[in-house]
Amino acid sequence: MSADGPALLELSGVTRQFGGLRAVSNVDLSIARGEVIGLIGPNGAGKTTLVNVITGVHRASSGTVRFDGTDITRLKPYQAARRGIARTFQIVQPFPEMTVAENVAAAAMFAGAAAYGSEANAQALEHLRFVGLADIAHSRAASLTLAMRKRLELAKGLAMRPKLLLLDEVNAGLNATEVDHALHLIRAIAARGITVLIIEHLMKVVLSICTRVVVLHHGELIATGDTKSIVKDPRVVAAYLGRRYGAADSALRGVPNG
């Protein structure tokens, strides 16, 4: 996708503290429309916290978040969602007693993307067809496998009609075949013109779909660039990829969590 034009998301000096812990520290980041950005770093680097700040789950302790030209630093999650920001969660927790379709319809209504009733239900079925879950639309969400729950998360995110979709380890716990299917879906989402930021530990995924990579370490942004430059960056190798990473082709086998 093209990354031309003004930035869709701009972070300026974004910091988030929890008491004495600075989980995110003075992050500057600009994401253009149409980019597919990989957000990588060791466990505890502040990746999910950064996504939480962008989506309003946590308020920035300092700094500003601008989206589509508007300051959204102090917006609540539902307000960010209604401006076009959707996200998935690393730990997938659908409403278990609701049907698969009801879960997706609820996401559409939360974001103001559909009215209650037939409109939300119709949109839910459309997104479930896209992710391959239409045939179990009326099953209870509690009955789904992990891979199906991950696809349900994608359908819920798409039901919010996002301009920016934030994916938090959408491939965690999946086998190789399931990861390949998820990659196909993410590419199809990007082809729709949706800007994507993906937190990911599998370098196979990062190298195959991302147009640019951002690296966090101890809450600080230590590197950003295309995939070829990032895998050779000494700071990234030292902080995250490690000596076991070796040559770039070893990335296709995955990467240690640091």
C-alpha positions in Angstrom: 0.0 0.0 0.0 1.0 3.6 -0.6 2.4 5.5 2.4 2.0 8.9 0.7 0.4 11.9 2.2 0.2 13.3 5.8 0.7 11.0 8.8 -2.3 9.2 10.0 -0.9 8.7 13.5 1.7 10.9 15.2 3.2 10.4 18.7 5.2 13.2 20.1 7.2 12.7 23.4 4.7 10.1 24.6 5.5 8.8 28.1 3.5 6.5 30.4 4.5 6.0 34.0 3.0 3.6 36.6 4.2 5.0 39.8 8.0 4.9 39.6 8.0 2.7 36.5 8.3 4.4 33.2 6.8 1.8 30.8 7.0 4.0 27.8 9.5 6.8 27.6 9.5 9.8 25.3 8.4 8.0 22.1 8.2 9.9 18.8 6.6 8.0 16.0 4.8 8.9 12.8 2.7 6.3 10.8 1.6 7.1 7.3 -1.7 6.0 5.7 -1.3 2.5 4.2 1.7 1.4 6.1 2.0 -2.0 7.7 4.2 -1.4 10.8 5.8 -4.1 12.9 6.3 -3.2 16.6 8.9 -5.5 18.1 11.0 -5.7 21.2 11.7 -7.9 24.3 8.9 -8.9 26.6 8.2 -6.0 28.9 9.6 -3.4 26.4 6.4 -1.4 26.6 4.7 -2.5 23.3 1.3 -3.2 24.6 1.4 -0.2 26.9 2.1 2.0 23.8 -0.9 0.5 22.1 -3.0 1.1 25.2 -2.0 4.8 25.2 -2.9 5.1 21.5 -6.3 3.6 22.1 -7.1 5.5 25.3 -6.9 2.5 27.7 -4.1 4.3 29.5 -3.7 8.1 29.3 -0.2 9.4 28.4 1.6 10.8 31.4 3.1 13.3 29.0 3.3 13.9 25.3 0.6 14.0 22.7 -1.1 11.5 20.4 -2.6 12.9 17.2 -4.8 10.8 14.8 -6.0 12.0 11.5 -4.9 15.5 12.3 -6.7 15.6 15.7 -5.3 15.5 19.2 -6.7 12.3 20.8 -4.4 12.2 23.8 -7.2 12.4 26.4 -9.9 10.4 24.5 -11.5 7.4 26.1 -11.4 4.0 24.3 -14.9 4.3 22.8 -14.1 7.8 21.6 -10.9 6.6 19.9 -12.8 3.7 18.4 -15.4 6.1 16.9 -12.6 8.1 15.3 -11.3 5.0 13.5 -8.9 3.2 15.8 -9.5 -0.5 16.4 -7.3 -3.1 18.2 -7.1 -6.8 19.1 -5.9 -8.2 22.4 -3.1 -10.5 23.1 -5.2 -12.5 25.5 -8.4 -13.2 23.5 -11.5 -13.0 25.7 -14.7 -12.9 23.6 -18.1 -12.8 25.4 -18.3 -16.6 25.9 -22.1 -17.0 26.2 -22.8 -14.8 23.2 -22.7 -16.2 19.7 -19.8 -15.5 17.4 -22.0 -13.1 15.4 -23.2 -11.3 18.5 -19.6 -10.7 19.5 -18.9 -9.0 16.2 -22.1 -7.0 16.2 -21.3 -5.7 19.7 -17.9 -4.4 18.4 -19.7 -2.6 15.5 -22.1 -1.0 17.9 -19.3 0.0 20.3 -17.5 1.9 17.6 -20.7 3.4 16.2 -20.2 1.6 13.0 -23.7 0.1 13.0 -27.0 0.6 14.6 -28.5 -2.0 17.0 -30.3 -4.8 15.3 -30.4 -5.9 11.7 -27.7 -3.5 10.5 -25.2 -4.7 13.1 -26.1 -8.4 12.5 -25.7 -8.0 8.7 -22.3 -6.4 9.1 -21.2 -9.1 11.6 -22.0 -11.8 9.0 -20.0 -9.8 6.3 -16.9 -9.7 8.5 -17.3 -13.3 9.6 -17.3 -14.4 5.9 -14.1 -12.4 5.4 -12.3 -14.3 8.2 -13.8 -17.7 7.4 -16.2 -18.0 10.4 -19.6 -17.5 8.7 -20.5 -21.1 9.0 -20.3 -21.0 12.9 -21.8 -17.5 13.2 -24.5 -18.8 15.6 -22.2 -20.9 17.7 -21.4 -19.8 21.2 -18.0 -18.1 21.3 -16.9 -20.4 24.2 -16.8 -23.3 21.8 -14.1 -21.8 19.6 -10.6 -23.0 19.3 -7.7 -20.6 19.9 -7.2 -20.1 16.1 -10.9 -19.4 15.6 -10.9 -16.9 18.6 -8.0 -15.1 16.9 -10.0 -14.8 13.7 -13.0 -13.6 15.7 -10.8 -10.9 17.1 -9.9 -9.8 13.6 -13.6 -9.8 12.6 -14.4 -7.7 15.7 -11.7 -5.2 14.8 -12.9 -4.9 11.2 -16.5 -4.4 12.4 -15.3 -1.1 13.9 -14.5 0.2 10.4 -11.0 1.2 11.4 -8.6 3.5 9.6 -5.9 2.1 11.9 -5.9 -1.5 13.1 -3.6 -2.4 16.0 -2.9 -6.2 16.3 -1.4 -7.4 19.6 0.3 -10.7 19.0 -2.5 -12.0 16.8 -0.3 -15.1 15.9 0.7 -16.1 19.5 -0.1 -19.8 20.1 -0.9 -20.6 16.5 0.8 -23.4 14.5 2.5 -22.8 11.2 -0.6 -23.4 9.1 -2.7 -21.1 11.2 0.0 -18.4 11.1 0.0 -18.6 7.3 -3.8 -18.2 7.2 -3.5 -15.2 9.6 -0.8 -13.7 7.3 -3.2 -14.0 4.3 -5.9 -12.2 6.3 -3.6 -9.4 7.4 -2.5 -8.9 3.8 -6.1 -8.8 2.7 -6.9 -6.2 5.4 -4.0 -4.0 4.3 -5.2 -4.3 0.7 -8.5 -2.7 1.8 -6.5 0.4 2.6 -6.5 -0.1 6.4 -3.2 1.0 8.1 -1.9 -1.8 10.3 0.4 -1.8 13.3 1.3 -5.3 14.5 3.0 -6.3 17.7 4.8 -9.5 16.8 7.5 -11.9 18.1 7.7 -14.1 15.0 10.2 -12.5 12.6 8.8 -14.6 9.8 5.7 -12.5 10.1 7.5 -9.2 10.4 9.8 -9.8 7.5 7.0 -11.0 5.2 4.3 -8.3 5.7 5.8 -5.2 7.3 6.8 -2.1 5.3 8.6 -0.7 8.3 9.7 -1.9 11.8 9.7 0.0 15.1 11.8 -1.4 18.0 11.1 -0.7 21.7 13.5 -1.5 24.5 12.9 -0.6 28.2 10.1 1.7 26.9 12.3 3.6 24.5 12.2 3.6 20.8 15.7 2.5 19.8 15.3 1.9 16.1 12.9 2.3 13.2 13.4 1.4 9.5 12.8 -1.1 6.8 13.1 -4.8 7.6 16.6 -5.2 6.0 18.1 -2.4 8.0 16.4 -3.4 11.3 17.8 -7.0 11.3 21.3 -5.6 10.8 21.0 -2.9 13.4 23.5 -3.6 16.2 21.2 -2.1 18.8 18.4 -4.3 17.8 20.6 -7.4 17.7 21.9 -6.6 21.2 18.5 -5.8 22.7 16.3 -8.3 21.0 17.4 -10.6 18.2 20.5 -11.8 20.0 23.5 -13.8 18.8 21.4 -16.8 18.1 19.6 -14.9 15.3 22.6 -15.0 13.0 22.1 -14.5 9.4 18.8 -13.1 8.1 17.5 -16.5 6.8 17.5 -17.8 10.4 14.7 -15.3 11.1 12.4 -17.4 9.1 12.6 -20.0 11.9 11.4 -17.4 14.5 13.2 -15.3 17.0 13.9 -15.7 20.8 11.8 -13.6 23.0 14.8 -11.9 24.6 
